[in-house]
Amino acid sequence: MGEFDNKVVVVTGGSRGIGRAIAAAFAREGAQTVLAASSAQNLAAVTKAIAEGSGPHVLEPVTVAADLRELTGCEAVVAAVRERCKRCDILVNNAGATQAGNFLDLPDSTWIDGYALKLFGCVRMTRLLWPMLKETQGHVVNIIGIAARTPGVDFLIGGSVNAAMANFSKGLAQLGKRDGVNVNVIHPGTTDTDRTQELLARRAAATGRAIEELRREILAKDGLRRLGHPDDIASVALFLCAERARHIQGTAIAIDGGATPGLY
């Protein structure tokens, strides 16, 4: 039996990009995954992909289409975990995408929306699942983002949300020490996901430049060999939830190819 056999892993934002890669990685290792996202169509697609790409013995994911910006959506996911799985060993908070833009042009509604999903969705899911995580001596991994450490004037919503999540996670790790739940953070840098492709396409359309030119510009700016891959983040998430990593508590790991220039 593998280490993650019979473990229940809840992944929010699990239908695309980094969340999808993390879910697939745990499924390949024998875990029962529970995927939460807003789109039932995207969840159906990832369920099919995991079933087809992970071998005949993989457990089909439990999926819940819910709006995690609302408490009721978070409660629906947790109810499904209780009913279908009866336990939770690992929670990966990955849901949330925030808008970039000129600070003076970003209205209250955009700020509120950014915080509602990424920060409050994380807080609520963690609070609701904590009793089960405590019972299983489980793990929480929060997928946040390197903007928590590198504020930028054009990404003030994302940077401030990320910083709030990082602070929340560090404080929660103190409760985790008492309750036997490991809490850690992964800060991805620019990662080659569908969302990144969409953002590049919008920028290309707005500037009249080629997508590949913009991609090369990103690499050159940070001196990177390549953009990050979702599997880069998934591999570290697996490690952080393994027993051999049990002494890692309250830590934030950047996976950005060395793009972060400061000592942090």
PASEBA-1860 file (N, C-alpha, C; in nm, 3 decimals):
! residues 264
1> MGEFDNKV> 0.084/-0.119/0.000/0.000/0.000/0.000/0.087/0.124/0.000 ~ 0.048/0.226/-0.080/0.120/0.352/-0.082/0.083/0.437/0.038 ~ 0.162/0.538/0.061/0.143/0.622/0.179/0.009/0.694/0.178 ~ -0.043/0.725/0.057/-0.167/0.801/0.049/-0.289/0.714/0.020 ~ -0.272/0.583/0.017/-0.387/0.494/0.002/-0.484/0.517/0.117 ~ -0.612/0.527/0.083/-0.719/0.546/0.181/-0.718/0.683/0.249 ~ -0.631/0.773/0.205/-0.634/0.909/0.256/-0.736/0.990/0.175 ~ -0.801/1.083/0.241/-0.898/1.170/0.175/-0.836/1.309/0.162
9> VVVTGGSR> -0.826/1.354/0.037/-0.759/1.480/0.007/-0.859/1.575/-0.058 ~ -0.886/1.688/0.007/-0.978/1.788/-0.046/-0.895/1.897/-0.114 ~ -0.927/1.925/-0.240/-0.855/2.026/-0.317/-0.956/2.128/-0.367 ~ -0.944/2.252/-0.322/-1.031/2.357/-0.376/-0.965/2.416/-0.500 ~ -1.049/2.465/-0.592/-0.995/2.507/-0.720/-0.930/2.389/-0.792 ~ -0.990/2.272/-0.778/-0.928/2.148/-0.825/-0.956/2.111/-0.968 ~ -1.026/2.197/-1.043/-1.065/2.158/-1.179/-0.969/2.206/-1.286 ~ -0.879/2.299/-1.253/-0.790/2.355/-1.354/-0.652/2.380/-1.295
17> GIGRAIAA> -0.554/2.394/-1.383/-0.423/2.445/-1.347/-0.355/2.371/-1.235 ~ -0.305/2.446/-1.138/-0.230/2.389/-1.027/-0.315/2.293/-0.945 ~ -0.440/2.331/-0.917/-0.527/2.243/-0.839/-0.551/2.110/-0.908 ~ -0.569/2.114/-1.037/-0.590/1.991/-1.115/-0.466/1.903/-1.108 ~ -0.348/1.962/-1.119/-0.223/1.884/-1.113/-0.205/1.821/-0.975 ~ -0.237/1.897/-0.870/-0.227/1.843/-0.735/-0.324/1.728/-0.715 ~ -0.448/1.745/-0.760/-0.547/1.638/-0.747/-0.503/1.513/-0.820 ~ -0.453/1.528/-0.942/-0.408/1.412/-1.020/-0.291/1.342/-0.952
25> AFAREGAQ> -0.199/1.419/-0.893/-0.083/1.360/-0.827/-0.126/1.276/-0.707 ~ -0.217/1.328/-0.625/-0.264/1.250/-0.511/-0.344/1.128/-0.556 ~ -0.422/1.143/-0.663/-0.499/1.029/-0.713/-0.407/0.917/-0.760 ~ -0.298/0.953/-0.828/-0.202/0.852/-0.874/-0.138/0.779/-0.756 ~ -0.131/0.847/-0.641/-0.070/0.786/-0.523/-0.172/0.710/-0.439 ~ -0.295/0.696/-0.489/-0.394/0.613/-0.422/-0.493/0.685/-0.334 ~ -0.487/0.817/-0.329/-0.578/0.891/-0.241/-0.717/0.902/-0.302 ~ -0.815/0.918/-0.214/-0.949/0.957/-0.256/-0.953/1.108/-0.258
33> TVLAASSA> -0.966/1.166/-0.376/-0.968/1.311/-0.386/-1.112/1.364/-0.386 ~ -1.127/1.481/-0.328/-1.254/1.554/-0.331/-1.223/1.689/-0.393 ~ -1.280/1.717/-0.509/-1.247/1.838/-0.583/-1.363/1.936/-0.578 ~ -1.332/2.058/-0.539/-1.432/2.164/-0.532/-1.395/2.276/-0.628 ~ -1.492/2.319/-0.707/-1.473/2.430/-0.800/-1.610/2.482/-0.837 ~ -1.613/2.597/-0.904/-1.741/2.658/-0.937/-1.807/2.597/-1.060 ~ -1.728/2.537/-1.149/-1.780/2.487/-1.276/-1.798/2.336/-1.275 ~ -1.923/2.291/-1.285/-1.950/2.148/-1.293/-1.891/2.089/-1.421
41> QNLAAVTK> -1.891/2.166/-1.528/-1.836/2.119/-1.655/-1.685/2.093/-1.642 ~ -1.612/2.186/-1.582/-1.468/2.167/-1.562/-1.439/2.050/-1.469 ~ -1.522/2.034/-1.367/-1.503/1.921/-1.276/-1.525/1.788/-1.346 ~ -1.624/1.781/-1.435/-1.647/1.659/-1.511/-1.527/1.627/-1.600 ~ -1.469/1.730/-1.659/-1.353/1.710/-1.748/-1.233/1.658/-1.670 ~ -1.208/1.713/-1.552/-1.091/1.669/-1.475/-1.113/1.529/-1.420 ~ -1.236/1.496/-1.384/-1.265/1.360/-1.338/-1.233/1.259/-1.447 ~ -1.273/1.288/-1.569/-1.244/1.199/-1.682/-1.093/1.189/-1.706
49> AIAEGSGP> -1.024/1.303/-1.699/-0.880/1.305/-1.724/-0.805/1.224/-1.619 ~ -0.844/1.237/-1.492/-0.777/1.162/-1.386/-0.803/1.013/-1.402 ~ -0.926/0.977/-1.435/-0.959/0.835/-1.454/-0.882/0.775/-1.570 ~ -0.865/0.850/-1.677/-0.797/0.797/-1.795/-0.646/0.801/-1.783 ~ -0.594/0.894/-1.703/-0.450/0.912/-1.701/-0.379/0.857/-1.580 ~ -0.451/0.797/-1.487/-0.387/0.756/-1.361/-0.389/0.607/-1.338 ~ -0.432/0.529/-1.436/-0.429/0.384/-1.420/-0.563/0.327/-1.376 ~ -0.577/0.194/-1.385/-0.706/0.130/-1.359/-0.748/0.130/-1.213
57> HVLEPVTV> -0.655/0.150/-1.121/-0.689/0.138/-0.980/-0.714/0.272/-0.912 ~ -0.712/0.379/-0.989/-0.734/0.511/-0.930/-0.879/0.525/-0.884 ~ -0.897/0.592/-0.772/-1.031/0.617/-0.721/-1.090/0.739/-0.791 ~ -1.212/0.726/-0.838/-1.276/0.839/-0.906/-1.297/0.954/-0.808 ~ -1.260/1.075/-0.846/-1.277/1.187/-0.754/-1.424/1.211/-0.719 ~ -1.445/1.255/-0.597/-1.574/1.312/-0.557/-1.568/1.459/-0.595 ~ -1.669/1.508/-0.665/-1.666/1.647/-0.709/-1.786/1.723/-0.652 ~ -1.761/1.849/-0.620/-1.866/1.937/-0.568/-1.855/2.070/-0.639
65> AADLRELT> -1.957/2.105/-0.715/-1.963/2.236/-0.779/-2.024/2.334/-0.679 ~ -1.944/2.430/-0.635/-1.991/2.522/-0.531/-1.918/2.654/-0.543 ~ -1.985/2.759/-0.500/-1.926/2.892/-0.496/-1.860/2.911/-0.360 ~ -1.729/2.899/-0.355/-1.657/2.906/-0.229/-1.640/3.050/-0.179 ~ -1.693/3.145/-0.254/-1.697/3.282/-0.202/-1.803/3.297/-0.094 ~ -1.893/3.199/-0.088/-2.003/3.202/0.008/-1.987/3.092/0.112 ~ -2.027/3.120/0.235/-2.020/3.019/0.340/-2.100/2.896/0.303 ~ -2.216/2.914/0.241/-2.299/2.799/0.204/-2.228/2.707/0.105
73> GCEAVVAA> -2.148/2.764/0.015/-2.072/2.682/-0.078/-1.968/2.598/-0.006 ~ -1.898/2.658/0.088/-1.798/2.585/0.167/-1.866/2.475/0.248 ~ -1.981/2.506/0.305/-2.054/2.407/0.385/-2.099/2.290/0.298 ~ -2.135/2.316/0.173/-2.176/2.208/0.083/-2.060/2.112/0.055 ~ -1.940/2.166/0.038/-1.823/2.080/0.016/-1.797/1.993/0.138 ~ -1.800/2.054/0.254/-1.772/1.980/0.378/-1.879/1.874/0.403 ~ -2.004/1.906/0.372/-2.111/1.807/0.388/-2.086/1.686/0.298 ~ -2.039/1.710/0.176/-2.008/1.599/0.085/-1.893/1.515/0.138
81> VRERCKRC> -1.793/1.579/0.196/-1.680/1.505/0.255/-1.730/1.416/0.368 ~ -1.813/1.471/0.454/-1.865/1.392/0.567/-1.950/1.275/0.518 ~ -2.036/1.302/0.422/-2.130/1.200/0.375/-2.060/1.092/0.294 ~ -1.972/1.131/0.203/-1.911/1.036/0.110/-1.783/0.971/0.164 ~ -1.709/1.046/0.245/-1.575/0.999/0.283/-1.558/0.973/0.432 ~ -1.636/1.040/0.513/-1.634/1.021/0.659/-1.506/1.069/0.727 ~ -1.415/1.131/0.650/-1.290/1.177/0.710/-1.222/1.276/0.616 ~ -1.122/1.346/0.668/-1.039/1.431/0.584/-0.897/1.427/0.639
89> DILVNNAG> -0.803/1.391/0.553/-0.663/1.382/0.593/-0.581/1.501/0.546 ~ -0.619/1.558/0.432/-0.540/1.666/0.372/-0.635/1.768/0.310 ~ -0.608/1.894/0.337/-0.682/2.003/0.271/-0.582/2.088/0.196 ~ -0.605/2.104/0.066/-0.524/2.193/-0.017/-0.613/2.309/-0.059 ~ -0.586/2.427/-0.003/-0.661/2.547/-0.039/-0.591/2.612/-0.159 ~ -0.654/2.599/-0.275/-0.593/2.648/-0.399/-0.684/2.745/-0.473 ~ -0.810/2.752/-0.436/-0.907/2.832/-0.512/-0.876/2.981/-0.499 ~ -0.899/3.052/-0.607/-0.890/3.197/-0.602/-0.800/3.257/-0.706
97> ATQAGNFL> -0.855/3.349/-0.781/-0.778/3.427/-0.879/-0.822/3.572/-0.865 ~ -0.726/3.661/-0.860/-0.758/3.802/-0.840/-0.720/3.883/-0.963 ~ -0.784/3.997/-0.978/-0.761/4.081/-1.095/-0.643/4.176/-1.074 ~ -0.566/4.190/-1.180/-0.462/4.292/-1.182/-0.521/4.419/-1.242 ~ -0.447/4.529/-1.232/-0.493/4.653/-1.294/-0.449/4.776/-1.218 ~ -0.480/4.889/-1.277/-0.448/5.018/-1.217/-0.527/5.035/-1.087 ~ -0.459/5.067/-0.980/-0.523/5.079/-0.849/-0.644/5.171/-0.852 ~ -0.635/5.284/-0.919/-0.743/5.382/-0.921/-0.863/5.335/-1.001
105> DLPDSTWI> -0.845/5.232/-1.083/-0.954/5.182/-1.165/-1.023/5.060/-1.105 ~ -0.974/5.009/-0.993/-1.029/4.887/-0.935/-1.134/4.922/-0.830 ~ -1.261/4.892/-0.856/-1.368/4.930/-0.762/-1.374/4.838/-0.641 ~ -1.455/4.878/-0.544/-1.471/4.798/-0.423/-1.513/4.654/-0.456 ~ -1.603/4.639/-0.551/-1.656/4.506/-0.582/-1.545/4.410/-0.625 ~ -1.446/4.461/-0.697/-1.336/4.376/-0.742/-1.248/4.336/-0.625 ~ -1.222/4.428/-0.534/-1.146/4.395/-0.414/-1.221/4.293/-0.328 ~ -1.348/4.316/-0.308/-1.428/4.225/-0.224/-1.432/4.086/-0.284
113> DGYALKLF> -1.448/4.078/-0.417/-1.452/3.948/-0.483/-1.319/3.876/-0.467 ~ -1.208/3.948/-0.481/-1.077/3.886/-0.467/-1.055/3.826/-0.329 ~ -1.096/3.898/-0.227/-1.080/3.849/-0.090/-1.179/3.738/-0.057 ~ -1.299/3.745/-0.114/-1.405/3.651/-0.078/-1.367/3.507/-0.110 ~ -1.307/3.485/-0.227/-1.275/3.348/-0.266/-1.141/3.303/-0.209 ~ -1.039/3.382/-0.233/-0.905/3.332/-0.198/-0.882/3.331/-0.047 ~ -0.913/3.440/0.021/-0.888/3.445/0.165/-1.000/3.381/0.245 ~ -1.123/3.429/0.227/-1.231/3.380/0.312/-1.271/3.236/0.276
121> GCVRMTRL> -1.256/3.199/0.149/-1.278/3.059/0.114/-1.180/2.968/0.187 ~ -1.055/3.010/0.191/-0.951/2.935/0.263/-0.981/2.928/0.413 ~ -1.014/3.042/0.471/-1.043/3.046/0.615/-1.161/2.956/0.649 ~ -1.267/2.965/0.572/-1.387/2.887/0.604/-1.365/2.738/0.584 ~ -1.303/2.700/0.473/-1.278/2.558/0.450/-1.190/2.500/0.560 ~ -1.089/2.574/0.601/-1.001/2.525/0.706/-1.075/2.512/0.838 ~ -1.153/2.613/0.872/-1.226/2.610/0.999/-1.326/2.493/1.002 ~ -1.397/2.473/0.892/-1.500/2.369/0.888/-1.440/2.228/0.889
129> LWPMLKET> -1.324/2.212/0.827/-1.263/2.079/0.819/-1.165/2.051/0.932 ~ -1.133/2.152/1.012/-1.032/2.134/1.116/-1.060/2.018/1.211 ~ -1.184/2.000/1.260/-1.207/1.886/1.351/-1.169/1.752/1.288 ~ -1.199/1.731/1.160/-1.160/1.606/1.095/-1.010/1.599/1.075 ~ -0.948/1.711/1.039/-0.803/1.714/1.022/-0.733/1.686/1.155 ~ -0.787/1.738/1.262/-0.730/1.711/1.395/-0.742/1.562/1.429 ~ -0.855/1.503/1.396/-0.877/1.362/1.426/-0.779/1.273/1.350 ~ -0.750/1.308/1.224/-0.659/1.225/1.143/-0.514/1.268/1.154
137> QGHVVNII> -0.487/1.376/1.233/-0.351/1.431/1.242/-0.302/1.464/1.101 ~ -0.382/1.546/1.034/-0.364/1.568/0.890/-0.277/1.686/0.855 ~ -0.301/1.737/0.734/-0.217/1.842/0.676/-0.305/1.946/0.607 ~ -0.261/2.071/0.614/-0.317/2.180/0.534/-0.203/2.237/0.451 ~ -0.225/2.249/0.321/-0.129/2.315/0.232/-0.204/2.427/0.161 ~ -0.159/2.549/0.183/-0.221/2.665/0.119/-0.136/2.709/0.000 ~ -0.197/2.706/-0.119/-0.130/2.750/-0.241/-0.159/2.899/-0.255 ~ -0.059/2.982/-0.237/-0.082/3.126/-0.225/-0.026/3.200/-0.346
145> GIAARTPG> 0.101/3.232/-0.347/0.157/3.304/-0.461/0.270/3.395/-0.416 ~ 0.368/3.408/-0.503/0.489/3.480/-0.467/0.465/3.630/-0.450 ~ 0.351/3.680/-0.497/0.320/3.822/-0.476/0.302/3.855/-0.329 ~ 0.287/3.754/-0.243/0.284/3.779/-0.098/0.414/3.841/-0.051 ~ 0.523/3.813/-0.122/0.656/3.862/-0.084/0.706/3.975/-0.173 ~ 0.646/3.991/-0.288/0.695/4.089/-0.385/0.580/4.178/-0.431 ~ 0.541/4.277/-0.353/0.429/4.364/-0.390/0.456/4.436/-0.522 ~ 0.349/4.450/-0.599/0.359/4.523/-0.725/0.242/4.618/-0.740
153> VDFLIGGS> 0.266/4.734/-0.795/0.163/4.837/-0.802/0.046/4.796/-0.891 ~ 0.070/4.708/-0.987/-0.038/4.664/-1.076/-0.107/4.536/-1.028 ~ -0.067/4.486/-0.910/-0.127/4.362/-0.859/-0.154/4.376/-0.709 ~ -0.216/4.487/-0.673/-0.235/4.517/-0.532/-0.338/4.428/-0.465 ~ -0.440/4.387/-0.538/-0.539/4.296/-0.478/-0.472/4.162/-0.451 ~ -0.412/4.104/-0.555/-0.350/3.973/-0.539/-0.239/3.973/-0.435 ~ -0.154/4.076/-0.438/-0.044/4.081/-0.343/-0.092/4.091/-0.199 ~ -0.192/4.174/-0.176/-0.240/4.192/-0.039/-0.318/4.070/0.010
161> VNAAMANF> -0.395/4.008/-0.078/-0.464/3.884/-0.041/-0.363/3.776/-0.008 ~ -0.261/3.763/-0.091/-0.159/3.661/-0.068/-0.088/3.683/0.065 ~ -0.055/3.811/0.094/0.012/3.840/0.220/-0.078/3.806/0.339 ~ -0.207/3.835/0.326/-0.301/3.801/0.434/-0.309/3.650/0.454 ~ -0.313/3.575/0.344/-0.317/3.429/0.355/-0.190/3.374/0.418 ~ -0.075/3.432/0.382/0.051/3.386/0.439/0.054/3.410/0.589 ~ 0.006/3.527/0.634/0.000/3.557/0.776/-0.095/3.463/0.847 ~ -0.212/3.442/0.788/-0.310/3.348/0.844/-0.250/3.209/0.860
169> SKGLAQLG> -0.179/3.164/0.758/-0.122/3.029/0.760/-0.016/3.015/0.868 ~ 0.069/3.117/0.882/0.173/3.111/0.984/0.112/3.106/1.124 ~ 0.009/3.187/1.146/-0.058/3.183/1.276/-0.129/3.051/1.299 ~ -0.194/2.997/1.195/-0.266/2.871/1.207/-0.171/2.756/1.241 ~ -0.048/2.765/1.194/0.049/2.659/1.224/0.073/2.647/1.374 ~ 0.055/2.757/1.449/0.070/2.749/1.594/-0.042/2.664/1.655 ~ -0.164/2.681/1.602/-0.273/2.593/1.645/-0.246/2.450/1.599 ~ -0.189/2.437/1.479/-0.157/2.304/1.427/-0.059/2.230/1.516
177> KRDGVNVN> 0.038/2.300/1.572/0.133/2.234/1.662/0.060/2.173/1.781 ~ -0.038/2.244/1.831/-0.114/2.195/1.947/-0.205/2.078/1.911 ~ -0.266/2.088/1.790/-0.367/1.989/1.753/-0.312/1.876/1.666 ~ -0.185/1.883/1.628/-0.127/1.776/1.548/-0.157/1.786/1.400 ~ -0.185/1.906/1.352/-0.213/1.928/1.210/-0.100/2.012/1.151 ~ -0.037/1.963/1.047/0.069/2.040/0.982/0.007/2.143/0.888 ~ 0.059/2.266/0.894/0.012/2.374/0.808/0.133/2.436/0.738 ~ 0.133/2.433/0.606/0.243/2.489/0.529/0.191/2.560/0.405
185> VIHPGTTD> 0.278/2.638/0.343/0.242/2.723/0.231/0.334/2.695/0.112 ~ 0.277/2.698/-0.006/0.355/2.701/-0.130/0.325/2.832/-0.201 ~ 0.432/2.902/-0.239/0.420/3.025/-0.317/0.465/2.999/-0.460 ~ 0.373/2.967/-0.552/0.415/2.953/-0.691/0.451/3.088/-0.752 ~ 0.549/3.087/-0.840/0.574/3.201/-0.927/0.486/3.189/-1.050 ~ 0.524/3.256/-1.158/0.445/3.247/-1.282/0.446/3.103/-1.331 ~ 0.329/3.045/-1.345/0.314/2.904/-1.377/0.233/2.889/-1.505 ~ 0.274/2.796/-1.588/0.213/2.779/-1.720/0.080/2.706/-1.710
193> TDRTQELL> -0.025/2.779/-1.677/-0.159/2.724/-1.663/-0.251/2.784/-1.767 ~ -0.374/2.734/-1.772/-0.474/2.790/-1.864/-0.495/2.938/-1.835 ~ -0.496/2.973/-1.706/-0.518/3.114/-1.670/-0.403/3.201/-1.721 ~ -0.282/3.154/-1.708/-0.168/3.230/-1.758/-0.179/3.250/-1.909 ~ -0.221/3.144/-1.979/-0.238/3.155/-2.123/-0.347/3.257/-2.158 ~ -0.455/3.256/-2.080/-0.563/3.351/-2.104/-0.515/3.495/-2.082 ~ -0.438/3.516/-1.975/-0.387/3.650/-1.946/-0.291/3.697/-2.055 ~ -0.206/3.606/-2.102/-0.114/3.641/-2.211/-0.191/3.675/-2.338
201> ARRAAATG> -0.298/3.600/-2.365/-0.377/3.624/-2.485/-0.445/3.761/-2.478 ~ -0.496/3.797/-2.360/-0.560/3.928/-2.344/-0.459/4.041/-2.361 ~ -0.342/4.021/-2.302/-0.239/4.124/-2.314/-0.191/4.137/-2.458 ~ -0.180/4.025/-2.527/-0.138/4.028/-2.667/-0.240/4.103/-2.752 ~ -0.368/4.075/-2.726/-0.473/4.143/-2.802/-0.474/4.292/-2.774 ~ -0.446/4.330/-2.649/-0.449/4.471/-2.611/-0.330/4.549/-2.664 ~ -0.216/4.480/-2.680/-0.093/4.550/-2.721/-0.055/4.526/-2.866 ~ -0.120/4.428/-2.929/-0.084/4.395/-3.067/0.046/4.319/-3.078
209> RAIEELRR> 0.090/4.258/-2.970/0.214/4.182/-2.970/0.184/4.033/-2.970 ~ 0.281/3.952/-3.009/0.264/3.807/-3.015/0.275/3.748/-2.874 ~ 0.199/3.641/-2.849/0.202/3.575/-2.718/0.342/3.525/-2.686 ~ 0.409/3.466/-2.784/0.543/3.414/-2.758/0.642/3.525/-2.723 ~ 0.623/3.641/-2.782/0.708/3.755/-2.748/0.688/3.795/-2.602 ~ 0.564/3.796/-2.558/0.534/3.830/-2.420/0.590/3.724/-2.325 ~ 0.580/3.598/-2.365/0.634/3.490/-2.282/0.786/3.506/-2.266 ~ 0.855/3.533/-2.376/1.001/3.552/-2.370/1.036/3.672/-2.282
217> EILAKDGL> 0.951/3.774/-2.285/0.975/3.893/-2.203/0.968/3.859/-2.054 ~ 0.872/3.776/-2.016/0.859/3.733/-1.877/0.983/3.655/-1.833 ~ 1.027/3.564/-1.917/1.144/3.484/-1.884/1.268/3.572/-1.870 ~ 1.283/3.665/-1.962/1.400/3.752/-1.960/1.399/3.844/-1.838 ~ 1.282/3.894/-1.803/1.271/3.988/-1.689/1.322/3.925/-1.561 ~ 1.288/3.798/-1.538/1.326/3.733/-1.413/1.445/3.638/-1.430 ~ 1.500/3.631/-1.552/1.614/3.543/-1.576/1.581/3.396/-1.563 ~ 1.461/3.358/-1.605/1.415/3.220/-1.589/1.447/3.135/-1.711
225> RRLGHPDD> 1.467/3.007/-1.688/1.487/2.913/-1.798/1.353/2.875/-1.862 ~ 1.251/2.870/-1.779/1.116/2.835/-1.826/1.015/2.884/-1.725 ~ 0.890/2.886/-1.764/0.783/2.910/-1.668/0.766/2.787/-1.580 ~ 0.706/2.807/-1.464/0.677/2.692/-1.380/0.572/2.602/-1.443 ~ 0.576/2.476/-1.405/0.476/2.379/-1.448/0.387/2.345/-1.329 ~ 0.258/2.321/-1.350/0.173/2.280/-1.238/0.227/2.159/-1.161 ~ 0.292/2.066/-1.233/0.346/1.948/-1.165/0.459/1.984/-1.069 ~ 0.528/2.097/-1.092/0.630/2.141/-0.997/0.568/2.164/-0.860
233> IASVALFL> 0.453/2.227/-0.859/0.385/2.256/-0.732/0.326/2.129/-0.674 ~ 0.270/2.043/-0.760/0.209/1.919/-0.712/0.312/1.831/-0.641 ~ 0.433/1.824/-0.693/0.537/1.740/-0.632/0.569/1.786/-0.490 ~ 0.576/1.916/-0.471/0.607/1.968/-0.338/0.488/1.949/-0.243 ~ 0.367/1.963/-0.294/0.248/1.939/-0.211/0.247/1.794/-0.160 ~ 0.279/1.699/-0.248/0.287/1.559/-0.206/0.390/1.542/-0.094 ~ 0.506/1.601/-0.114/0.612/1.587/-0.013/0.569/1.645/0.121 ~ 0.508/1.764/0.120/0.470/1.829/0.245/0.366/1.748/0.323
241> CAERARHI> 0.292/1.663/0.254/0.188/1.583/0.320/0.233/1.442/0.353 ~ 0.360/1.413/0.327/0.416/1.282/0.359/0.467/1.281/0.503 ~ 0.470/1.163/0.563/0.516/1.153/0.701/0.661/1.195/0.716 ~ 0.742/1.175/0.612/0.883/1.214/0.623/0.901/1.365/0.630 ~ 0.793/1.439/0.602/0.799/1.586/0.612/0.724/1.637/0.736 ~ 0.694/1.549/0.829/0.611/1.587/0.943/0.672/1.699/1.027 ~ 0.804/1.712/1.028/0.867/1.815/1.110/0.867/1.951/1.041 ~ 0.815/1.958/0.919/0.804/2.085/0.848/0.669/2.147/0.886
249> QGTAIAID> 0.673/2.254/0.958/0.551/2.315/1.012/0.563/2.467/1.005 ~ 0.461/2.531/0.946/0.460/2.676/0.939/0.559/2.733/0.840 ~ 0.593/2.656/0.739/0.695/2.696/0.642/0.629/2.739/0.511 ~ 0.690/2.836/0.444/0.644/2.882/0.313/0.756/2.857/0.212 ~ 0.724/2.782/0.107/0.823/2.743/0.006/0.789/2.810/-0.126 ~ 0.885/2.885/-0.181/0.867/2.948/-0.312/0.907/2.850/-0.421 ~ 0.821/2.838/-0.520/0.854/2.757/-0.639/0.841/2.852/-0.757 ~ 0.949/2.925/-0.783/0.943/3.034/-0.881/1.066/3.039/-0.971
257> GGATPGLY> 1.146/2.931/-0.970/1.264/2.929/-1.055/1.370/3.030/-1.016 ~ 1.362/3.081/-0.894/1.458/3.181/-0.848/1.422/3.323/-0.884 ~ 1.297/3.347/-0.921/1.257/3.482/-0.963/1.254/3.582/-0.849 ~ 1.230/3.535/-0.726/1.223/3.627/-0.613/1.364/3.678/-0.581 ~ 1.388/3.807/-0.587/1.525/3.856/-0.572/1.571/3.873/-0.428 ~ 1.477/3.887/-0.335/1.515/3.920/-0.198/1.544/3.798/-0.114 ~ 1.606/3.821/0.002/1.630/3.717/0.101/1.511/3.715/0.194 ~ 1.436/3.603/0.193/1.311/3.599/0.270/1.289/3.457/0.318
END
